Amino acid sequence: MSEVVPGEVWARLRRTTPARIALGRVGHALPLGEVLDFQLAHARARDAVHAALDPAALTAALAPLPVLEVESDAPDRATYLRRPDLGRRLSARSAAVLADAGGDCDVVFVIGDGLSATGVQAGAAQLVRACLAGLDNLRIGPVVIAQAARVALGDPIGEALGARVCVMIIGERPGLSVHDSLGIYMTYAPQTGRTDAERNCISNIHGAGGLSPQEAARTLGWLLREALRRELSGVALKDDQTPTLAFEGQGPA
């Protein structure tokens, strides 16, 4: 049996991860292509953090679903990044909009720009539709588009709309491998003051090797029905579905 050379081992490892391993070298430096690739990834991550959401385009992508637009108490993107607390509470105008809307529903979907408006703009509408496909027998409130939003902004929104469960879809903090990933945070009985321990999170939803919208929707559907049945969410609600495994070169097992 022929001996596997180290280069083949590294090549195999590189196919299993987006991590920057076995990059090679030119003298004492990285190859120019790898340096440029790193700089591009860094630029995309920075752009995703600072990009502004386009609510009109997102509303059009969600049509014909009813949509409400709100914003947090952060007056601009720079303040939002420096003051996470302001991103967790509604502006006075938005609180009034939601008070006028009122409502009583099982689930409200909130789309927040978070730390990657790029990811939200690209994939949030598709993710909402995938989630709604399995919730035919539940009362769904209007989709709320929230600008300058942190995860906890879903609490006062869900409370104002009389939702039993709030599902916050938000742009995740970008990294050097993925800059457009989405996360889902589900909270039963949303109200101001809920903690992260009272939420269930489904993360790493994106097209470049992450969780697909359909997979995320299946997981959310199970968690959502269990949350409504048990009247709880967070650490007390464990996802104990039978896992689906995928192997290199194959689809789901």
HELIX and SHEET records of a PDB file:
HELIX    1   1 PRO A    6  ARG A   15  1                                  10    
HELIX    2   2 LEU A   32  HIS A   50  1                                  19    
HELIX    3   3 PRO A   55  LEU A   62  1                                   8    
HELIX    4   4 ARG A   77  ARG A   82  1                                   6    
HELIX    5   5 LEU A   86  ARG A   88  5                                   3    
HELIX    6   6 ALA A   92  ALA A  101  1                                  10    
HELIX    7   7 ALA A  117  LEU A  132  1                                  16    
HELIX    8   8 VAL A  151  LEU A  153  5                                   3    
HELIX    9   9 GLY A  154  ALA A  160  1                                   7    
HELIX   10  10 ASP A  196  GLU A  198  5                                   3    
HELIX   11  11 PRO A  213  ARG A  230  1                                  18    
HELIX   12  12 GLY A  234  ALA A  236  5                                   3    
SHEET    1   A 6 VAL A  67  GLU A  71  0                                        
SHEET    2   A 6 VAL A 143  GLN A 147  1                                        
SHEET    3   A 6 CYS A 105  GLY A 112  1                                        
SHEET    4   A 6 ALA A 163  GLY A 171  1                                        
SHEET    5   A 6 LEU A 182  TYR A 188 -1                                        
SHEET    6   A 6 ARG A 199  ILE A 205 -1                                        
END                                                                             
